[in-house]
Amino acid sequence: MHFNKSETELRAYDRRVFRHKLPRKGNPRAYLAGFFDADGTISASQKTGENSFSLIVALYNTNLEFLKWAQTLIGGQIFDRPRTQNPKQIQRMLRLTNIEEQFDFLNQIYPHLRIKKKAVEFGIRYIISRKRMKHLSHPSQYSIQLLRDLRKENKSRSYHSKDCPF
């Protein structure tokens, strides 16, 4: 996957050693990619009243053992929250909060994705642009546009997405 922006070639998926490298035995990359396609999310959020944006990458499941296994491979934090329809059942979320963990995970599952491939491309582009512009206190117009495109892509696959406020 190559991205071109103003004569600068951005290569998102490379073969460098990742901090949380997924083992090849049994192909957990493809397994986690399939799971992410079904029960994962990649979205953009903006803090209310601020010019601060963040990328959200998370896996959802009720099985704590599975999420702990995935956490040992990709990192992140596990959060519990009761479901609205059935408060007795707990939905758990494995959220990747560190931008390096997000970048590693998205790059490793990207070749195996089917449904959320385009959304992950926008996420990878956003992370690359933020890494290049980390000296800026505010996000660039290019990175804000990438988050808007990510929101549009998510909205095209969903019935109940809200309009992008930024």
HELIX and SHEET records of a PDB file:
HELIX    1   1 PRO A   28  ASP A   39  1                                  12    
HELIX    2   2 LEU A   64  ILE A   74  1                                  11    
HELIX    3   3 ILE A   99  ILE A  109  1                                  11    
HELIX    4   4 TYR A  110  HIS A  112  5                                   3    
HELIX    5   5 LYS A  117  ARG A  132  1                                  16    
HELIX    6   6 GLN A  141  SER A  156  1                                  16    
SHEET    1   A 2 HIS A   2  LYS A   5  0                                        
SHEET    2   A 2 THR A   8  ARG A  11 -1                                        
SHEET    1   B 4 GLY A  40  GLN A  46  0                                        
SHEET    2   B 4 PHE A  53  ASN A  61 -1                                        
SHEET    3   B 4 ILE A  90  LEU A  96 -1                                        
SHEET    4   B 4 GLN A  77  PRO A  82 -1                                        
END                                                                             
